[in-house]
């Protein structure tokens, strides 16, 4: 449990990829603060699970990733309850699928705010303490949409591409500070976010559910398999190891071969 005594703050972590991160880091002894929305009793069961697995502490923040003051308050709360974040994972995200000329303005603004702007605000708030310690890991959840595009996802593509550039910039700024910054870029991961976008894609493309899964999602992943949240969690664990100290500013593909083509 090499992360014992360290604290991880993970946004968007009450389900899916974020919960996979939390479980993987807790298994290595990290204190964990999760964040997101969902059923209160279920969230508290996750907090209890993470504390039990880590042998340390776990807490939950309901901070709204569209509100900078709420984000800063979350980082302060984490610092007060668990210690300043040694590991920050920017994972919060939402999706909407529509042609660009029909894309709702409010959906564009929300996607950009939750995926891209929130990463700026969390990173800005967490970096000073990491610099003071001389150690830190910032991991952003990008996407193969950080590297390539798909139709009907203009906001998501723009935000994830922006996250790739943000990752590189911050990595360069802190390269001598003992802090690494990386962007994990999965293909389709079987999560509520992916499952919930299937109806929109069905409507946009005039397809059945099975067609969306097999002809839109998995057709571009040569392995023909969904990435699992636990896979991404284990990649985050590796990036926290000393052996990964020279991996920084990278976009790490975990897409079943999608971007190899």
Secondary structure as GFF3:
##gff-version 3
##sequence-region A 1 261
A	DSSP	beta_strand	7	10	.	.	.	ID=ss1
A	DSSP	alpha_helix	16	26	.	.	.	ID=ss2
A	DSSP	beta_strand	31	35	.	.	.	ID=ss3
A	DSSP	alpha_helix	40	54	.	.	.	ID=ss4
A	DSSP	beta_strand	58	61	.	.	.	ID=ss5
A	DSSP	alpha_helix	68	81	.	.	.	ID=ss6
A	DSSP	beta_strand	87	90	.	.	.	ID=ss7
A	DSSP	three_ten_helix	100	102	.	.	.	ID=ss8
A	DSSP	alpha_helix	105	111	.	.	.	ID=ss9
A	DSSP	pi_helix	112	117	.	.	.	ID=ss10
A	DSSP	alpha_helix	118	133	.	.	.	ID=ss11
A	DSSP	beta_strand	136	141	.	.	.	ID=ss12
A	DSSP	three_ten_helix	144	146	.	.	.	ID=ss13
A	DSSP	alpha_helix	154	173	.	.	.	ID=ss14
A	DSSP	beta_strand	179	186	.	.	.	ID=ss15
A	DSSP	alpha_helix	192	205	.	.	.	ID=ss16
A	DSSP	alpha_helix	209	211	.	.	.	ID=ss17
A	DSSP	pi_helix	212	217	.	.	.	ID=ss18
A	DSSP	three_ten_helix	218	220	.	.	.	ID=ss19
A	DSSP	alpha_helix	229	240	.	.	.	ID=ss20
A	DSSP	three_ten_helix	242	244	.	.	.	ID=ss21
A	DSSP	beta_strand	251	254	.	.	.	ID=ss22
A	DSSP	three_ten_helix	258	260	.	.	.	ID=ss23
###
